[in-house]
Amino acid sequence: MFAPFTTQALTRPGSKELFSSRDFPGAISDHLVVQRQLVDERPDDVQAIVNTWFDTIDHIAANRDRSLEIMSKRAAVSVEDYKEYEAGTKIFGIEENLKAMQPGNDMTSLTYAADSISNFLVEAGLAQQTPDFSRLFDDRFIKAYAAANPS
């Protein structure tokens, strides 16, 4: 369950945490997702979205206190609670994004993680087959941002 819902759930009498994403590093990740049609028909707009994402990450880092105020208000929690959530959250920078898009043999690779998770879902009977990942991950927008914004 996503924070702050977990915090609220754990305040209920008799509730306890059985496990969390801390127990499964890399298994739960957030992604910027757009439909393939948007990628195909409006790649400049997709690039603008990706650029804005990285600009936002830079803004948060440069304006830490104000950003925490805004994000905690949006999550309807205190700044202190938000800082606790943030401690368990890893937001990838450009290099980590580029690496995550590469094939790999551990959960730092999105293709490896997607394959591992989909295999589990099939084995558990929660999915009938593994999906075709060939058009799922598209790193061209991250690469374009990296080329235009060298470290």
RODO-2510 file (C-alpha; in nm, 4 decimals, decimal comma):
residues 151
     n   res          X          Y          Z
     1     m     0,0000     0,0000     0,0000
     2     f     0,1215     0,3498    -0,0809
     3     a     0,2085     0,5970     0,1915
     4     p     0,0278     0,7820     0,3465
     5     f    -0,2310     0,5038     0,3363
     6     t     0,0085     0,2690     0,5137
     7     t     0,0578     0,5171     0,7954
     8     q    -0,3171     0,5544     0,8376
     9     a    -0,3756     0,1781     0,8223
    10     l    -0,1132     0,1107     1,0876
    11     t    -0,2904     0,3422     1,3339
    12     r    -0,5882     0,1049     1,3424
    13     p    -0,6052    -0,1179     1,6522
    14     g    -0,4519    -0,4589     1,5937
    15     s    -0,2838    -0,3673     1,2668
    16     k     0,0799    -0,4465     1,2015
    17     e     0,3158    -0,4379     0,9093
    18     l     0,3841    -0,7854     0,7714
    19     f     0,6390    -0,6687     0,5160
    20     s     0,7094    -0,3626     0,3068
    21     s     0,8871    -0,2642    -0,0098
    22     r     1,2033    -0,2315     0,2012
    23     d     1,2005    -0,6122     0,2044
    24     f     1,1993    -0,6309    -0,1767
    25     p     1,4379    -0,3669    -0,3146
    26     g     1,3645    -0,2830    -0,6771
    27     a     1,0386    -0,4775    -0,6930
    28     i     0,8214    -0,1681    -0,6701
    29     s     0,9118     0,1172    -0,8954
    30     d     0,7318     0,4202    -1,0270
    31     h     0,7490     0,5031    -1,3933
    32     l     0,6527     0,7761    -1,6304
    33     v     0,4118     0,5990    -1,8631
    34     v     0,2487     0,7184    -2,1828
    35     q     0,0570     0,5303    -2,4483
    36     r     0,2557     0,4044    -2,7466
    37     q     0,0260     0,6098    -2,9722
    38     l     0,1434     0,9299    -2,8010
    39     v     0,5063     0,8254    -2,8431
    40     d     0,4498     0,7524    -3,2114
    41     e     0,2357     1,0562    -3,2939
    42     r     0,3732     1,3259    -3,0612
    43     p     0,7314     1,2451    -2,9664
    44     d     0,8151     1,6132    -2,9100
    45     d     0,5449     1,6323    -2,6434
    46     v     0,6747     1,3163    -2,4777
    47     q     1,0224     1,4694    -2,4760
    48     a     0,8806     1,7834    -2,3133
    49     i     0,7224     1,5687    -2,0405
    50     v     1,0514     1,3880    -1,9753
    51     n     1,2425     1,7175    -1,9716
    52     t     0,9930     1,8622    -1,7251
    53     w     1,0301     1,5599    -1,4990
    54     f     1,4062     1,6057    -1,4721
    55     d     1,3660     1,9829    -1,4301
    56     t     1,1248     1,9102    -1,1441
    57     i     1,3751     1,6796    -0,9758
    58     d     1,6388     1,9538    -1,0031
    59     h     1,3926     2,2078    -0,8608
    60     i     1,3114     1,9840    -0,5639
    61     a     1,6810     1,9441    -0,4864
    62     a     1,7453     2,3187    -0,5142
    63     n     1,4364     2,4181    -0,3115
    64     r     1,4231     2,1427    -0,0535
    65     d     1,2204     2,3017     0,2262
    66     r     0,9563     2,4575     0,0018
    67     s     0,9302     2,1356    -0,2010
    68     l     0,8724     1,9303     0,1137
    69     e     0,5960     2,1708     0,2164
    70     i     0,4260     2,1365    -0,1221
    71     m     0,4598     1,7583    -0,1430
    72     s     0,3473     1,6942     0,2148
    73     k     0,0451     1,9190     0,1652
    74     r    -0,0445     1,7285    -0,1530
    75     a    -0,0125     1,3982     0,0359
    76     a    -0,2188     1,5437     0,3248
    77     v     0,0490     1,4614     0,5813
    78     s     0,2907     1,6585     0,7940
    79     v     0,6334     1,7505     0,6632
    80     e     0,7791     1,5155     0,9261
    81     d     0,5671     1,2250     0,8002
    82     y     0,6605     1,3046     0,4430
    83     k     1,0279     1,2991     0,5333
    84     e     0,9775     0,9447     0,6669
    85     y     0,8192     0,8362     0,3367
    86     e     1,0926     1,0075     0,1446
    87     a     1,3581     0,8138     0,3368
    88     g     1,2233     0,4960     0,1775
    89     t     1,1954     0,6455    -0,1701
    90     k     1,4695     0,6516    -0,4305
    91     i     1,4194     0,8952    -0,7165
    92     f     1,6512     0,8107    -1,0007
    93     g     1,8722     1,0719    -1,1577
    94     i     1,9616     1,0656    -1,5244
    95     e     2,2463     0,8138    -1,4914
    96     e     2,0340     0,5744    -1,2856
    97     n     1,7527     0,6046    -1,5402
    98     l     1,9888     0,5236    -1,8239
    99     k     2,1242     0,2239    -1,6358
   100     a     1,7750     0,0993    -1,5453
   101     m     1,6829     0,0901    -1,9133
   102     q     1,9694    -0,1486    -1,9929
   103     p     1,9400    -0,5273    -1,9857
   104     g     2,0692    -0,6697    -1,6605
   105     n     2,0593    -0,9608    -1,4215
   106     d     1,9174    -0,7971    -1,1103
   107     m     1,6295    -0,5730    -1,0044
   108     t     1,8164    -0,2555    -1,1057
   109     s     1,7291    -0,3418    -1,4667
   110     l     1,3680    -0,2650    -1,5584
   111     t     1,3591    -0,5425    -1,8162
   112     y     1,4904    -0,7955    -1,5641
   113     a     1,2461    -0,6743    -1,2967
   114     a     0,9517    -0,6785    -1,5376
   115     d     1,0394    -1,0298    -1,6517
   116     s     1,0835    -1,1561    -1,2945
   117     i     0,7578    -1,0025    -1,1765
   118     s     0,5600    -1,1229    -1,4787
   119     n     0,6960    -1,4770    -1,4363
   120     f     0,5839    -1,4704    -1,0743
   121     l     0,2364    -1,3487    -1,1757
   122     v     0,2028    -1,6317    -1,4286
   123     e     0,3284    -1,8951    -1,1814
   124     a     0,0866    -1,7647    -0,9163
   125     g    -0,2027    -1,7800    -1,1616
   126     l    -0,2561    -1,4044    -1,1520
   127     a    -0,1745    -1,3635    -1,5227
   128     q    -0,2207    -1,6011    -1,8127
   129     q     0,1033    -1,5165    -1,9930
   130     t     0,4006    -1,2877    -1,9759
   131     p     0,3558    -0,9722    -2,1824
   132     d     0,5663    -0,8676    -2,4788
   133     f     0,8157    -0,6178    -2,3370
   134     s     0,9752    -0,5323    -2,6724
   135     r     0,7939    -0,1976    -2,6982
   136     l     0,7434    -0,1309    -2,3286
   137     f     1,0659     0,0463    -2,2330
   138     d     1,1836     0,3288    -2,4583
   139     d     1,4997     0,5091    -2,3509
   140     r     1,5316     0,7539    -2,6418
   141     f     1,3746     1,0402    -2,4447
   142     i     1,6043     0,9899    -2,1472
   143     k     1,9031     0,9679    -2,3799
   144     a     1,7967     1,2880    -2,5554
   145     y     1,7649     1,4677    -2,2241
   146     a     2,1073     1,3410    -2,1134
   147     a     2,2663     1,4559    -2,4403
   148     a     2,1136     1,8037    -2,4061
   149     n     2,2048     1,8321    -2,0361
   150     p     2,5526     1,6879    -1,9810
   151     s     2,6505     1,6573    -1,6146
***
